[in-house]
Amino acid sequence: MKKILLILFLVINLDSFAQDPQLPIIDIHLHAYQGVPPNMKASWAGESYAQGLSSPENASTHLQMVLDEIEKNNIKLALTSSTSIKALETWQQSRPELFLMGIQTDDDGKPILSPDSLKLYFDNNKVNALGELGLQYAGIAPDDPMMEPYYKVAEDYGIPVCLHTGLGPPGGPHTFAPKFRTTLGKPTLFEPVLVKHPNMKAFIAHAGWPYISETIAMMYIYPNLYADIGVLNWALTKKAFYTALKQLMDAGFGKRIMFGTDQMLWPEAISIAIKAVKEAHFLSEDQKRDILYNNAATFLDLSEETIAKHHE
């Protein structure tokens, strides 16, 4: 009788553990800023609750709101990229154990550090990733010769690379990004880079949406390529997000899809993004855990000790 009760106790508690909303999460796609335009609305988002999001009044408030969301949702690690080294330093100093740092591209499409500086910063744990590379916004293809020295450093030293793929905010070419071209967001444009650098640790941001068929082709041919679902999980309509996510899952890539928010100027998008994954009816609890934590832990080569600490 005691053995039966013990088994029932374990089953009930393991089930509760699987449903526990406070299990750890890794956000593979955040952004830090030196300055934040206040009261900017996410008016282009697909759902009304996302359209109502508004940017905070300044950069320090933005950071604090992000930290509040991180604490609320039990995010244990967040890869945060920026066009400002100072912003990265501020974020990392606020929570050294939480934030990994990535360098973005500037308005001209060039990474904000030289290849040699990237290596130096990486060696000193001041930068942990190359990206998000917003080459598309500057009208630059992923295999542009300018990027070759960066990819070589990334491959040689095991530096993760994040490439922006897919779309951007509506109206971009007529406002803040005159050189932006939709077709430069196709995931297959990254193929020459992956062919030349087979050992590079890379993931494509936004899962290449709406070019999901190209993402599937790339992930099929290149088994080390990962994808994140940042921005899709809060800025698209829920139906569009679920359609894209289900396509990726049905294609067999449940172990290489990573959770990201790409919250940009809207910290409260973090909770919306997490909720969207947790409420995906076609995902099992194990699949949700893979997306929210396990896949990124594998991609980042986290130690068993770190993983255990995140689950304390």
KOLDRENVEX-195541 format. One record per residue: residue number from 0; x, y, z of N, C-alpha, C in turn. Coordinates in pm, whole numbers. Example, Ala and Ser with C-alpha at 12.3 -4.5 7.8 and 13.67 -1.06 7.14 Angstrom:
// KOLDRENVEX-195541
{site 0 {1319 -569 780} {1230 -450 780} {1320 -330 780}}
{site 1 {1285 -225 708} {1367 -106 714} {1290 3 787}}
This chain:
// KOLDRENVEX-195541
{site 0 {84 -121 0} {0 0 0} {87 126 0}}
{site 1 {192 125 83} {281 240 89} {349 265 -45}}
{site 2 {385 153 -114} {451 165 -244} {355 228 -346}}
{site 3 {229 188 -342} {129 243 -434} {110 393 -410}}
{site 4 {101 430 -282} {86 572 -248} {207 653 -293}}
{site 5 {326 594 -278} {447 664 -320} {447 687 -471}}
{site 6 {407 584 -547} {401 596 -693} {301 703 -733}}
{site 7 {184 702 -667} {82 805 -697} {134 944 -665}}
{site 8 {207 956 -554} {263 1085 -514} {361 1136 -620}}
{site 9 {447 1046 -667} {547 1084 -767} {481 1124 -898}}
{site 10 {382 1046 -941} {312 1075 -1066} {245 1211 -1060}}
{site 11 {173 1236 -951} {101 1363 -935} {198 1480 -934}}
{site 12 {309 1464 -861} {404 1574 -849} {485 1596 -976}}
{site 13 {516 1488 -1049} {584 1505 -1176} {494 1575 -1275}}
{site 14 {364 1541 -1272} {269 1609 -1360} {259 1756 -1325}}
{site 15 {258 1787 -1196} {253 1927 -1153} {378 2001 -1197}}
{site 16 {494 1931 -1189} {620 1990 -1231} {617 2026 -1379}}
{site 17 {558 1935 -1459} {550 1959 -1604} {464 2079 -1636}}
{site 18 {364 2104 -1551} {271 2215 -1575} {315 2344 -1507}}
{site 19 {423 2336 -1427} {464 2451 -1346} {507 2568 -1433}}
{site 20 {438 2684 -1422} {474 2798 -1506} {607 2860 -1467}}
{site 21 {663 2818 -1354} {788 2876 -1309} {910 2794 -1348}}
{site 22 {894 2698 -1437} {1010 2630 -1491} {1096 2730 -1567}}
{site 23 {1228 2709 -1573} {1317 2810 -1632} {1296 2826 -1782}}
{site 24 {1328 2946 -1829} {1315 2981 -1970} {1444 3049 -2014}}
{site 25 {1483 3026 -2138} {1593 3099 -2201} {1535 3183 -2314}}
{site 26 {1562 3312 -2312} {1521 3402 -2420} {1645 3426 -2507}}
{site 27 {1644 3373 -2625} {1761 3380 -2713} {1765 3506 -2797}}
{site 28 {1666 3598 -2776} {1656 3712 -2867} {1595 3834 -2797}}
{site 29 {1681 3913 -2734} {1640 4039 -2672} {1720 4155 -2733}}
{site 30 {1678 4278 -2702} {1752 4395 -2750} {1769 4498 -2639}}
{site 31 {1890 4556 -2636} {1922 4663 -2542} {1947 4791 -2619}}
{site 32 {1919 4905 -2555} {1932 5034 -2622} {1999 5137 -2533}}
{site 33 {2069 5230 -2598} {2126 5343 -2527} {2020 5451 -2507}}
{site 34 {1930 5462 -2603} {1818 5555 -2594} {1691 5490 -2644}}
{site 35 {1578 5525 -2585} {1450 5465 -2623} {1350 5576 -2657}}
{site 36 {1290 5574 -2777} {1185 5671 -2809} {1061 5642 -2726}}
{site 37 {1016 5736 -2643} {903 5709 -2553} {769 5702 -2625}}
{site 38 {680 5624 -2566} {540 5616 -2610} {522 5572 -2755}}
{site 39 {615 5493 -2804} {599 5439 -2939} {513 5314 -2933}}
{site 40 {410 5309 -3014} {317 5197 -3013} {359 5089 -3112}}
{site 41 {326 4966 -3078} {347 4854 -3170} {221 4840 -3256}}
{site 42 {187 4948 -3322} {58 4956 -3393} {47 4858 -3509}}
{site 43 {162 4809 -3557} {162 4719 -3672} {142 4573 -3632}}
{site 44 {134 4545 -3502} {117 4407 -3455} {-18 4353 -3499}}
{site 45 {-29 4220 -3499} {-148 4156 -3554} {-266 4147 -3461}}
{site 46 {-242 4147 -3330} {-350 4136 -3232} {-364 4266 -3154}}
{site 47 {-485 4297 -3111} {-511 4425 -3044} {-433 4440 -2915}}
{site 48 {-414 4328 -2841} {-342 4338 -2714} {-194 4371 -2736}}
{site 49 {-141 4338 -2851} {-3 4374 -2882} {5 4516 -2941}}
{site 50 {-96 4553 -3016} {-99 4688 -3074} {-99 4795 -2965}}
{site 51 {-151 4760 -2849} {-160 4856 -2740} {-33 4873 -2661}}
{site 52 {70 4792 -2688} {196 4805 -2617} {260 4940 -2647}}
{site 53 {323 5000 -2546} {385 5131 -2563} {526 5130 -2504}}
{site 54 {619 5194 -2570} {758 5195 -2523} {771 5283 -2398}}
{site 55 {863 5246 -2306} {883 5325 -2184} {949 5459 -2213}}
{site 56 {959 5539 -2108} {1001 5678 -2127} {1150 5695 -2154}}
{site 57 {1233 5600 -2111} {1377 5612 -2134} {1444 5475 -2123}}
{site 58 {1574 5471 -2149} {1647 5345 -2154} {1655 5276 -2018}}
{site 59 {1670 5353 -1911} {1680 5292 -1778} {1547 5228 -1737}}
{site 60 {1437 5293 -1770} {1305 5236 -1742} {1284 5111 -1827}}
{site 61 {1331 5117 -1950} {1320 5001 -2039} {1391 4880 -1977}}
{site 62 {1514 4900 -1931} {1590 4791 -1869} {1517 4737 -1746}}
{site 63 {1466 4826 -1662} {1398 4782 -1541} {1271 4703 -1574}}
{site 64 {1198 4747 -1675} {1077 4674 -1715} {1112 4536 -1771}}
{site 65 {1222 4528 -1846} {1267 4398 -1897} {1304 4307 -1779}}
{site 66 {1376 4362 -1681} {1413 4282 -1564} {1289 4235 -1488}}
{site 67 {1189 4319 -1478} {1064 4280 -1411} {997 4164 -1486}}
{site 68 {993 4172 -1618} {934 4066 -1698} {1014 3936 -1686}}
{site 69 {1144 3950 -1681} {1232 3834 -1668} {1210 3764 -1534}}
{site 70 {1199 3843 -1429} {1174 3787 -1295} {1036 3722 -1290}}
{site 71 {939 3787 -1346} {800 3739 -1346} {788 3604 -1416}}
{site 72 {866 3586 -1524} {852 3466 -1607} {963 3364 -1587}}
{site 73 {1050 3387 -1489} {1156 3293 -1455} {1250 3267 -1572}}
{site 74 {1288 3373 -1642} {1388 3363 -1748} {1525 3363 -1682}}
{site 75 {1604 3260 -1711} {1732 3241 -1644} {1850 3289 -1728}}
{site 76 {1829 3303 -1857} {1937 3345 -1946} {1876 3418 -2065}}
{site 77 {1940 3526 -2109} {1886 3604 -2220} {1999 3656 -2307}}
{site 78 {1997 3619 -2434} {2096 3671 -2529} {2045 3805 -2579}}
{site 79 {2118 3909 -2545} {2074 4046 -2568} {2170 4116 -2663}}
{site 80 {2119 4166 -2774} {2206 4233 -2871} {2175 4382 -2876}}
{site 81 {2274 4458 -2927} {2258 4603 -2932} {2355 4663 -3033}}
{site 82 {2323 4786 -3074} {2414 4863 -3157} {2503 4952 -3071}}
{site 83 {2493 4938 -2939} {2567 5021 -2845} {2643 4934 -2746}}
{site 84 {2775 4944 -2746} {2857 4873 -2649} {2825 4920 -2508}}
{site 85 {2800 5049 -2493} {2768 5103 -2362} {2639 5044 -2308}}
{site 86 {2539 5028 -2395} {2413 4968 -2352} {2435 4823 -2310}}
{site 87 {2516 4750 -2385} {2546 4612 -2348} {2614 4604 -2212}}
{site 88 {2709 4694 -2188} {2779 4696 -2059} {2683 4726 -1944}}
{site 89 {2591 4819 -1968} {2493 4854 -1864} {2405 4735 -1829}}
{site 90 {2357 4665 -1931} {2271 4550 -1908} {2347 4437 -1840}}
{site 91 {2468 4410 -1887} {2544 4299 -1830} {2581 4327 -1685}}
{site 92 {2615 4451 -1655} {2650 4487 -1518} {2531 4478 -1425}}
{site 93 {2411 4497 -1479} {2292 4490 -1394} {2266 4348 -1345}}
{site 94 {2292 4248 -1430} {2272 4107 -1395} {2372 4021 -1472}}
{site 95 {2497 4012 -1425} {2601 3941 -1500} {2568 3796 -1530}}
{site 96 {2495 3731 -1441} {2463 3589 -1460} {2346 3567 -1556}}
{site 97 {2277 3675 -1591} {2156 3665 -1671} {2179 3694 -1819}}
{site 98 {2252 3801 -1847} {2261 3849 -1984} {2385 3800 -2056}}
{site 99 {2364 3743 -2177} {2470 3721 -2273} {2462 3834 -2375}}
{site 100 {2578 3879 -2424} {2581 3998 -2507} {2610 3967 -2653}}
{site 101 {2533 4030 -2743} {2555 4015 -2886} {2570 4152 -2951}}
{site 102 {2651 4159 -3057} {2670 4288 -3124} {2590 4290 -3255}}
{site 103 {2516 4397 -3273} {2436 4414 -3393} {2514 4489 -3501}}
{site 104 {2447 4511 -3611} {2502 4592 -3719} {2454 4735 -3705}}
{site 105 {2535 4831 -3751} {2497 4971 -3744} {2408 5008 -3862}}
{site 106 {2381 5137 -3879} {2289 5182 -3985} {2342 5149 -4125}}
{site 107 {2473 5133 -4136} {2534 5099 -4265} {2545 4949 -4286}}
{site 108 {2497 4872 -4190} {2500 4727 -4203} {2629 4662 -4159}}
{site 109 {2716 4736 -4093} {2844 4681 -4050} {2840 4651 -3900}}
{site 110 {2890 4534 -3857} {2895 4505 -3713} {2971 4614 -3638}}
{site 111 {2927 4641 -3516} {2981 4756 -3442} {3121 4731 -3386}}
{site 112 {3175 4611 -3402} {3313 4581 -3368} {3384 4526 -3490}}
{site 113 {3514 4547 -3498} {3594 4485 -3603} {3608 4336 -3573}}
{site 114 {3648 4255 -3672} {3669 4112 -3644} {3768 4086 -3531}}
{site 115 {3878 4162 -3529} {3977 4144 -3422} {3919 4184 -3287}}
{site 116 {3842 4293 -3285} {3780 4338 -3159} {3676 4238 -3111}}
{site 117 {3605 4178 -3206} {3506 4075 -3171} {3574 3961 -3096}}
{site 118 {3686 3915 -3147} {3761 3808 -3081} {3806 3851 -2942}}
{site 119 {3860 3973 -2932} {3909 4023 -2804} {3797 4034 -2702}}
{site 120 {3685 4091 -2744} {3570 4105 -2653} {3515 3968 -2613}}
{site 121 {3516 3876 -2708} {3468 3740 -2677} {3560 3672 -2577}}
{site 122 {3689 3685 -2596} {3786 3623 -2504} {3771 3677 -2363}}
{site 123 {3730 3803 -2352} {3715 3867 -2220} {3572 3863 -2168}}
{site 124 {3487 3783 -2236} {3347 3763 -2194} {3267 3894 -2192}}
{site 125 {3305 3986 -2278} {3230 4110 -2288} {3128 4104 -2403}}
{site 126 {3151 4013 -2495} {3058 3984 -2605} {3051 3834 -2620}}
{site 127 {2931 3782 -2636} {2909 3637 -2642} {2854 3589 -2775}}
{site 128 {2816 3682 -2863} {2755 3640 -2990} {2775 3748 -3096}}
{site 129 {2774 3704 -3221} {2775 3794 -3336} {2632 3803 -3387}}
{site 130 {2568 3915 -3362} {2430 3931 -3404} {2342 3980 -3290}}
{site 131 {2224 4020 -3326} {2151 3996 -3448} {2207 4079 -3563}}
{site 132 {2241 4012 -3673} {2294 4079 -3790} {2178 4130 -3876}}
{site 133 {2153 4259 -3868} {2043 4319 -3944} {2087 4365 -4082}}
{site 134 {2158 4279 -4154} {2211 4315 -4285} {2102 4356 -4383}}
{site 135 {1987 4292 -4371} {1876 4318 -4462} {1834 4465 -4459}}
{site 136 {1841 4527 -4342} {1798 4666 -4328} {1889 4762 -4404}}
{site 137 {2013 4720 -4428} {2107 4804 -4502} {2120 4760 -4647}}
{site 138 {2031 4669 -4691} {2036 4624 -4829} {2152 4533 -4860}}
{site 139 {2201 4459 -4759} {2319 4374 -4774} {2280 4228 -4761}}
{site 140 {2331 4145 -4851} {2306 4002 -4845} {2395 3936 -4739}}
{site 141 {2351 3824 -4682} {2430 3759 -4576} {2570 3716 -4620}}
{site 142 {2590 3687 -4751} {2721 3642 -4797} {2805 3755 -4854}}
{site 143 {2773 3878 -4819} {2854 3991 -4864} {2999 3972 -4818}}
{site 144 {3098 3999 -4905} {3239 3978 -4870} {3281 4051 -4742}}
{site 145 {3217 4164 -4711} {3248 4236 -4588} {3235 4149 -4465}}
{site 146 {3142 4053 -4469} {3113 3972 -4352} {3206 3851 -4335}}
{site 147 {3280 3817 -4440} {3361 3696 -4436} {3459 3691 -4317}}
{site 148 {3533 3800 -4286} {3624 3792 -4171} {3550 3768 -4039}}
{site 149 {3428 3818 -4028} {3348 3797 -3907} {3306 3651 -3895}}
{site 150 {3260 3595 -4005} {3218 3454 -4001} {3335 3363 -3969}}
{site 151 {3452 3397 -4019} {3570 3314 -3991} {3604 3316 -3843}}
{site 152 {3603 3436 -3784} {3629 3448 -3640} {3523 3370 -3562}}
{site 153 {3398 3385 -3602} {3289 3316 -3532} {3307 3164 -3538}}
{site 154 {3340 3113 -3655} {3359 2969 -3669} {3481 2921 -3591}}
{site 155 {3591 2994 -3601} {3716 2953 -3537} {3706 2951 -3385}}
{site 156 {3626 3043 -3329} {3621 3057 -3184} {3488 3013 -3122}}
{site 157 {3402 2954 -3203} {3276 2904 -3150} {3181 3013 -3105}}
{site 158 {3184 3127 -3172} {3096 3239 -3137} {2962 3221 -3209}}
{site 159 {2851 3214 -3138} {2720 3200 -3203} {2689 3318 -3295}}
{site 160 {2625 3289 -3407} {2587 3390 -3504} {2435 3391 -3518}}
{site 161 {2375 3509 -3507} {2231 3525 -3526} {2207 3616 -3646}}
{site 162 {2139 3565 -3747} {2108 3643 -3866} {1961 3680 -3869}}
{site 163 {1933 3808 -3889} {1795 3852 -3910} {1745 3796 -4043}}
{site 164 {1629 3732 -4041} {1566 3685 -4164} {1419 3722 -4161}}
{site 165 {1354 3709 -4275} {1211 3737 -4281} {1183 3883 -4312}}
{site 166 {1092 3940 -4235} {1044 4076 -4263} {1092 4175 -4157}}
{site 167 {1039 4296 -4166} {1063 4402 -4069} {936 4482 -4054}}
{site 168 {939 4589 -3974} {819 4670 -3956} {767 4726 -4089}}
{site 169 {636 4727 -4109} {578 4781 -4233} {623 4925 -4259}}
{site 170 {647 4955 -4385} {686 5091 -4423} {832 5122 -4407}}
{site 171 {912 5024 -4368} {1055 5047 -4341} {1130 5115 -4454}}
{site 172 {1116 5069 -4579} {1192 5132 -4689} {1158 5279 -4711}}
{site 173 {1042 5322 -4664} {1002 5462 -4683} {1026 5547 -4558}}
{site 174 {1081 5485 -4454} {1104 5560 -4330} {1248 5541 -4280}}
{site 175 {1268 5445 -4190} {1398 5436 -4122} {1500 5350 -4194}}
{site 176 {1460 5272 -4296} {1552 5179 -4361} {1533 5184 -4512}}
{site 177 {1579 5289 -4579} {1555 5304 -4723} {1615 5193 -4809}}
{site 178 {1716 5123 -4760} {1779 5017 -4838} {1722 4878 -4808}}
{site 179 {1628 4871 -4717} {1564 4743 -4684} {1495 4686 -4807}}
{site 180 {1517 4556 -4829} {1447 4487 -4936} {1393 4354 -4882}}
{site 181 {1267 4329 -4909} {1200 4211 -4855} {1273 4083 -4895}}
{site 182 {1315 4073 -5020} {1376 3950 -5069} {1510 3919 -5002}}
{site 183 {1574 4017 -4941} {1700 3992 -4871} {1679 3919 -4738}}
{site 184 {1552 3897 -4702} {1521 3824 -4580} {1504 3675 -4602}}
{site 185 {1528 3626 -4722} {1510 3484 -4750} {1620 3402 -4682}}
{site 186 {1582 3301 -4605} {1683 3219 -4536} {1784 3152 -4629}}
{site 187 {1744 3120 -4752} {1836 3052 -4843} {1955 3139 -4882}}
{site 188 {1946 3269 -4864} {2059 3357 -4893} {2176 3333 -4796}}
{site 189 {2147 3265 -4686} {2250 3233 -4586} {2328 3108 -4625}}
{site 190 {2280 3036 -4726} {2339 2907 -4761} {2486 2915 -4799}}
{site 191 {2530 3011 -4883} {2672 3015 -4917} {2762 3029 -4794}}
{site 192 {2712 3098 -4693} {2790 3115 -4569} {2803 2982 -4495}}
{site 193 {2692 2909 -4486} {2695 2781 -4416} {2778 2678 -4490}}
{site 194 {2780 2685 -4624} {2863 2594 -4703} {3011 2621 -4675}}
{site 195 {3046 2747 -4669} {3186 2785 -4649} {3231 2766 -4505}}
{site 196 {3136 2773 -4411} {3171 2763 -4268} {3086 2654 -4203}}
{site 197 {3117 2528 -4230} {3031 2417 -4184} {3027 2400 -4033}}
{site 198 {3126 2454 -3962} {3130 2438 -3817} {3081 2562 -3742}}
{site 199 {3027 2657 -3815} {2978 2779 -3750} {2849 2749 -3675}}
{site 200 {2840 2799 -3553} {2719 2784 -3470} {2625 2900 -3505}}
{site 201 {2512 2868 -3570} {2428 2975 -3621} {2280 2947 -3601}}
{site 202 {2203 3056 -3588} {2057 3044 -3590} {1998 3163 -3664}}
{site 203 {1883 3138 -3726} {1816 3243 -3801} {1700 3299 -3717}}
{site 204 {1699 3431 -3705} {1597 3498 -3626} {1464 3496 -3699}}
{site 205 {1357 3492 -3623} {1219 3498 -3675} {1184 3378 -3763}}
{site 206 {1268 3274 -3756} {1243 3151 -3832} {1219 3176 -3981}}
{site 207 {1270 3290 -4030} {1256 3319 -4172} {1117 3357 -4218}}
{site 208 {1023 3375 -4126} {884 3402 -4164} {876 3526 -4252}}
{site 209 {800 3523 -4360} {703 3422 -4402} {760 3314 -4495}}
{site 210 {892 3310 -4509} {954 3211 -4598} {977 3080 -4522}}
{site 211 {872 3027 -4464} {886 2908 -4379} {934 2787 -4460}}
{site 212 {891 2776 -4584} {936 2662 -4665} {1087 2668 -4688}}
{site 213 {1142 2789 -4701} {1287 2803 -4715} {1357 2766 -4584}}
{site 214 {1298 2805 -4472} {1355 2770 -4343} {1359 2618 -4326}}
{site 215 {1251 2553 -4363} {1245 2407 -4355} {1354 2344 -4442}}
{site 216 {1371 2396 -4563} {1474 2343 -4652} {1614 2361 -4592}}
{site 217 {1639 2478 -4536} {1771 2507 -4479} {1799 2420 -4356}}
{site 218 {1700 2405 -4270} {1720 2326 -4149} {1732 2178 -4181}}
{site 219 {1670 2136 -4289} {1680 1997 -4332} {1821 1967 -4385}}
{site 220 {1872 2055 -4470} {2003 2033 -4532} {2118 2060 -4434}}
{site 221 {2099 2154 -4342} {2206 2192 -4249} {2162 2159 -4106}}
{site 222 {2193 2038 -4060} {2140 1990 -3932} {2192 2062 -3809}}
{site 223 {2290 2151 -3826} {2338 2230 -3713} {2272 2368 -3705}}
{site 224 {2186 2398 -3800} {2121 2529 -3804} {1997 2529 -3716}}
{site 225 {1988 2631 -3631} {1872 2648 -3542} {1790 2770 -3589}}
{site 226 {1673 2788 -3530} {1588 2904 -3561} {1522 2952 -3434}}
{site 227 {1500 3083 -3424} {1420 3133 -3311} {1286 3183 -3361}}
{site 228 {1192 3195 -3268} {1055 3237 -3303} {1025 3376 -3248}}
{site 229 {1133 3455 -3227} {1116 3591 -3178} {1028 3674 -3269}}
{site 230 {949 3757 -3213} {853 3851 -3272} {730 3778 -3330}}
{site 231 {748 3658 -3384} {633 3585 -3437} {532 3557 -3327}}
{site 232 {583 3532 -3205} {499 3487 -3095} {423 3599 -3024}}
{site 233 {441 3723 -3069} {360 3830 -3009} {313 3933 -3112}}
{site 234 {386 3950 -3223} {350 4054 -3319} {264 4003 -3434}}
{site 235 {269 3873 -3460} {178 3817 -3560} {41 3790 -3497}}
{site 236 {-58 3767 -3581} {-181 3714 -3525} {-148 3577 -3467}}
{site 237 {-222 3535 -3367} {-195 3407 -3304} {-208 3293 -3406}}
{site 238 {-305 3304 -3495} {-326 3200 -3596} {-205 3189 -3688}}
{site 239 {-151 3303 -3730} {-35 3301 -3820} {87 3242 -3749}}
{site 240 {107 3278 -3622} {218 3222 -3545} {205 3072 -3531}}
{site 241 {88 3026 -3493} {68 2882 -3474} {83 2805 -3606}}
{site 242 {39 2865 -3715} {54 2799 -3845} {202 2778 -3878}}
{site 243 {282 2883 -3857} {425 2873 -3886} {494 2775 -3792}}
{site 244 {462 2784 -3662} {526 2695 -3565} {490 2550 -3592}}
{site 245 {365 2524 -3626} {323 2387 -3654} {393 2332 -3778}}
{site 246 {413 2416 -3878} {486 2372 -3997} {627 2326 -3960}}
{site 247 {693 2403 -3876} {829 2368 -3834} {830 2241 -3750}}
{site 248 {732 2228 -3663} {723 2108 -3580} {692 1985 -3666}}
{site 249 {596 2000 -3756} {558 1888 -3843} {675 1843 -3931}}
{site 250 {765 1936 -3962} {881 1902 -4044} {989 1831 -3963}}
{site 251 {970 1824 -3831} {1062 1747 -3747} {1172 1827 -3680}}
{site 252 {1152 1958 -3665} {1258 2042 -3610} {1232 2088 -3466}}
{site 253 {1155 2009 -3392} {1120 2046 -3255} {1237 2058 -3161}}
{site 254 {1352 2001 -3198} {1471 2008 -3113} {1563 2124 -3151}}
{site 255 {1523 2201 -3254} {1609 2313 -3296} {1535 2446 -3306}}
{site 256 {1417 2451 -3249} {1341 2576 -3244} {1362 2637 -3105}}
{site 257 {1411 2759 -3101} {1442 2824 -2974} {1345 2940 -2946}}
{site 258 {1313 2953 -2819} {1227 3064 -2779} {1306 3194 -2777}}
{site 259 {1247 3297 -2834} {1301 3432 -2826} {1183 3527 -2828}}
{site 260 {1203 3648 -2781} {1092 3743 -2781} {1111 3855 -2883}}
{site 261 {1237 3898 -2902} {1261 4017 -2984} {1169 4128 -2935}}
{site 262 {1170 4150 -2804} {1078 4248 -2745} {1105 4391 -2788}}
{site 263 {1226 4418 -2839} {1261 4551 -2886} {1224 4659 -2784}}
{site 264 {1130 4745 -2818} {1096 4858 -2732} {982 4829 -2636}}
{site 265 {931 4706 -2638} {809 4675 -2566} {829 4557 -2471}}
{site 266 {879 4581 -2350} {911 4472 -2255} {793 4380 -2226}}
{site 267 {673 4433 -2225} {557 4350 -2191} {525 4246 -2298}}
{site 268 {591 4258 -2413} {576 4156 -2516} {634 4022 -2469}}
{site 269 {722 4025 -2372} {783 3902 -2321} {676 3808 -2267}}
{site 270 {588 3858 -2184} {482 3774 -2126} {387 3723 -2234}}
{site 271 {356 3808 -2332} {267 3767 -2441} {330 3651 -2519}}
{site 272 {460 3663 -2546} {531 3561 -2625} {534 3427 -2552}}
{site 273 {561 3430 -2423} {566 3307 -2344} {429 3241 -2337}}
{site 274 {328 3322 -2315} {192 3270 -2308} {152 3203 -2439}}
{site 275 {192 3261 -2551} {156 3206 -2682} {214 3066 -2699}}
{site 276 {336 3044 -2651} {396 2910 -2661} {326 2813 -2566}}
{site 277 {304 2857 -2444} {242 2769 -2344} {99 2730 -2382}}
{site 278 {32 2814 -2460} {-106 2784 -2498} {-119 2716 -2633}}
{site 279 {-6 2681 -2694} {-10 2613 -2824} {-62 2471 -2804}}
{site 280 {-186 2446 -2843} {-256 2320 -2815} {-193 2201 -2884}}
{site 281 {-120 2224 -2994} {-62 2114 -3071} {75 2071 -3019}}
{site 282 {126 2140 -2916} {255 2105 -2857} {235 2022 -2731}}
{site 283 {315 1919 -2715} {316 1845 -2589} {393 1926 -2485}}
{site 284 {383 1887 -2360} {457 1957 -2255} {607 1944 -2278}}
{site 285 {651 1829 -2323} {794 1810 -2352} {839 1901 -2465}}
{site 286 {757 1915 -2566} {792 2003 -2678} {798 2149 -2634}}
{site 287 {708 2189 -2546} {712 2326 -2494} {839 2351 -2415}}
{site 288 {880 2250 -2334} {1003 2264 -2257} {1125 2273 -2348}}
{site 289 {1123 2196 -2457} {1233 2204 -2553} {1243 2345 -2611}}
{site 290 {1131 2400 -2652} {1131 2533 -2714} {1168 2641 -2613}}
{site 291 {1111 2633 -2494} {1130 2739 -2395} {1266 2734 -2325}}
{site 292 {1330 2615 -2325} {1457 2607 -2252} {1559 2511 -2315}}
{site 293 {1521 2386 -2332} {1618 2280 -2361} {1697 2302 -2490}}
{site 294 {1629 2347 -2595} {1698 2363 -2724} {1806 2471 -2717}}
{site 295 {1775 2582 -2651} {1874 2688 -2636} {1989 2643 -2547}}
{site 296 {1958 2565 -2444} {2064 2512 -2356} {2161 2426 -2435}}
{site 297 {2107 2346 -2529} {2192 2264 -2615} {2272 2351 -2711}}
{site 298 {2206 2448 -2774} {2273 2536 -2869} {2387 2612 -2804}}
{site 299 {2365 2659 -2682} {2466 2738 -2610} {2568 2652 -2537}}
{site 300 {2553 2521 -2546} {2646 2428 -2478} {2654 2454 -2328}}
{site 301 {2539 2477 -2266} {2538 2500 -2122} {2583 2374 -2048}}
{site 302 {2656 2394 -1940} {2704 2282 -1861} {2591 2222 -1779}}
{site 303 {2608 2098 -1739} {2508 2032 -1653} {2491 2110 -1523}}
{site 304 {2599 2168 -1475} {2593 2247 -1351} {2505 2371 -1369}}
{site 305 {2522 2440 -1483} {2442 2559 -1509} {2295 2524 -1526}}
{site 306 {2268 2417 -1599} {2130 2373 -1620} {2065 2337 -1487}}
{site 307 {2140 2267 -1402} {2086 2228 -1271} {2057 2352 -1187}}
{site 308 {2145 2451 -1194} {2125 2576 -1119} {2000 2648 -1166}}
{site 309 {1979 2649 -1298} {1859 2715 -1352} {1731 2646 -1305}}
{site 310 {1739 2517 -1275} {1621 2442 -1234} {1604 2434 -1083}}
{site 311 {1690 2500 -1007} {1676 2493 -860} {1544 2554 -817}}
